[in-house]
């Protein structure tokens, strides 16, 4: 989540790109998978998906973010989608909340 990112001098951002991509995929596919929309189930699914993906931390100036995110989106889209679908299904079958 960009709000959780550390803002550095020159408006550079420090973030895990895959967390941003998982957030996007959760928005797109969470409801479609039947995942409970409560904050706990969504957080559990996000944590499970992220724990099964490699971290990809970058430091980018804000203007460079959109093109770099697009590159990472293309590179990791299938991995992110697979893990988000797996996580949503797992949490749906075994909710913790």
Secondary structure, DSSP 8 states (H G I E B T S, - for coil): -GGGSEEEGGGEEEEEHHHHHHHHHHHHHTTTTT---SHHHHHHHHHHHHHTS---EEEEEHHHHHHHHHHHHHHHHHHHHHHHHHHHHHHHHS---
